[in-house]
Every structure is written in structure tokens, then in C-alpha cells.
Amino acid sequence: MQHILTLNSGSSSIKFALFEEDAVLVETVHGQIEGLGRNAPHLEAKLRGAPLADERLDAASAADHEAALGVVLEVLQRAVGRTEVDAVGHRVVHGGLAFTRPIVVNDDVLNDLQKLIPLAPLHQPHNLSGVRAAHRAFPGAMQVACFDTAFHRSHPWVNDTYALPREFYDQGVRRYGFHGLSYEYVVSRLKEIAPLDEKGRVVVMHLGNGASMCAIRDGQSIGSSMGFTALDGLPMGTRCGQLDPGVVLYLLEEKRMTAEAVTDLLYNHSGLKGLSGLSQDMRELEAAGTPEARQAIDYFVDRIRRELGAMAAILSGIDAVVFCGGIGEYAWRIRERVCQGFEWLGIALDESRNRASHSLISSDQSRVRVRVVNTDEEMMIARHAARLLKQS
């Protein structure tokens, strides 16, 4: 039996899952540590769906990713005893032009991924910190990088480029798209539960603290709301989404902001948090009821609806819509508001199904199937790592 550990390393968190593979992949442990480098980091973990840990950690035990991996090891030993890890699969946000499929990480690969940090400054450094820490913690394990951009490399040229001089496209300035591991998993689920949809024209909405939409035909990405970086498209928890580039020029030239200050503004203080002046958490915004919170939600919904119309144009019609991600899977009011008024496109929700978050939430009369799929990036990473283990 082989054991595969998956890691999703963020700026202040690390999500982990342990999988066993005999005939099939089975997740045994799932957890996360939040608040890395802060005073009271928090560990939560489950063993086969049952609570395993829910506790505050001292700051030193989760000061950085390497320290946090020590905690992960303790959790795994508590859950399944001393287990040899055969492979560690990592979510890496940006693969650039060179990395279009999962790959075994060596020093050369790590150096190449380091060069992509300017394209994903909020995520890439922490993804790579997790790779380095895992290499030290599991020196005998295969390290596998799985890229959020890889799924979108099937874009046609018109959905992949910007109207800049051609040399910039050749140098890599193009629409990469993100959340590819989530979209890839959703496509795999559709293949199991709705094969006709998987072969058709589908718009998938990954709505969470990071949010994007993808136009998929016959299982292939042909358009994404995100572009060169993970800033583009929909407004997110703390990221601005679509923005006139002239605003950036104005901030630099007229407001005399530094590039670092603009980066911090657009990545960390915009989106739902910036609009509401309150929070990036949709649950808090819905409960708050302040005018600013309502306006933040209004803007979020409006941008999704605009993008849904654009995706319908890219696909020349829609056969199915899929909601996933934390907001997409649990915020029924957002799903309801997004779909309202799209009867002309063939979308009609069933109110009771939607409020109960059923897997199929469209009405029986709806020409477009509307689904809720619980996405599982960890499972997708584990599948890729298992495949590369078999090939080694």
C-alpha cells in the first residue's frame, strides 16, 4: 500500500491530506493549520471524517511552513502511526509556459518555478516554501508539483492573448487562468455523474476567497475569467478582480504610490473586504446587513452575472452550470441571485433544491442543468502524484 500526502501551502495556512492507495485512492486524514507565524495558530484535522484535532498551537510550533510540517507529522502519527510517505503532492499556482502537466520536482524545476513568483506573488512563494519544507521532512518521497494554470493551456489563441504587441505574448504575457485543479476535478465528477454535461458546454464557477469562472467544452477549458495573474476577473475576498489598467497608472503617477503599495492594495485590501470595509467572509457580510456589506455582495453577484453572459457567448450557448468552492457550495442566496433573470438562457432554479444545496438545483423544466459539486483539489493532486509514482 502506498501513501500520498498532499499539501496546499498558503501565506498563513497549510492544508494537508493523507491518502492510501491499494486498488483505489482513499483519503484517511484531512486537515489544516491556520495562522502560521501568528500568536495563536489553529489546527483542525479529521480522521476518516471523524474529528481528530481541534486545538490552538503555540506560536513557535507553527512559526513557518517547516515548523507546521512538524505538526502535520505529529497529527499523521497520532492518526495512523508511523507511516512512510511515498509521494508528496503540492498545489503550485503558476506553471507559466513550461509546465503544462504535473511534474516531479528537482532542483532545476524548483529554480524555474522560483522565477514565476512575480506572476503569483500572493501564492507562489508559499507554495514553494511548502515544497522545500516537505523535501526536508520526507527526503525519500517523490515531490510532485501540480499546477493551477495547466488545465487552461487548451485555450484558443483569442482567449489566451492581450491586444499588446506580439512580442509580449511570445515572452509569456498571456491569459493563464487559475483554479485549474478545481476545474479538473469538477470535470472528472461530471464524467461520473453527468457524462452528457461533461461532453457539452459547461460554465463552472469556483466561488470562494479566490473566485473565477471557466468555460469548458468537451472537458477542455476554452475561456477563463482570470488572466495573467490571479487578480483578474471576478472580485474576490481581498483581490480586486477586473480593473481598468488606467487605475494602476493613476495610483502610480498621481497618487505617487509605490509598486509594492499598489500590489498590496490590489491583492490584500480590495475585493469584498475593501468594498464592505468589514470582511472578506461572505457569511459575515450576509449577516452584517450594513449598506456597505450589501453593496459588496451586489457587486460580487453582478460581476458573476456579467461573466456568465460572456461565457455563454464563448461557448455559443450553455448546457450546464456548476457552482463549486466555499461560496458556490454553501451560499444558496448567492446562487439564487446569480441565476435570477437568466430564463432567456434556459436557466431555472428549483427553490427548495437550491436552499438545500442539492447536487442538482435546477428545476425539471430548466433547459440548462444547474449543479453544485463539492470540489476536491486534494484528491486531484493525489491522483496526479499516484500516476507519477506508477510511472517511476
Buried (B, 14 or more C-beta within 10 A) or exposed (E): EBBBBBBBBBBBBBBBBBBBBEEEBEBBBBBBBBBBBEEEBBBBBBBEEEEBBEEEBEBEBBBEBBBBBEBBBEBBEEBBEEBEBBBBBBBBBBBBEEBBEBBBBEEEBBEBBEEBBEBBBBBBBBBBBBBBBBBEBBEEBBBBBBBBBBBBBBBEEEBBBEEEEEEEBEEEBBBBBBBBBBBBBBBBBBEEEBEEBBBBBBBBBBBBBBBBBBBBBEBBBBBBBBBBBBBBBBBBBBBBBBBEEEEBEEBBEEEEBEEEEBBBBBBBEBBBBBBBEBBBBBEEBBEBEEEEBBEBBEBBBEBBBEBBEBBBEBBEEBBBBBBBBBBBBBBBEBBBBBBEEBBEBBBBBBEEBBBEBEEBBBBEEBEBBBBBBBBBBBBBBBBBBBEBBEEE
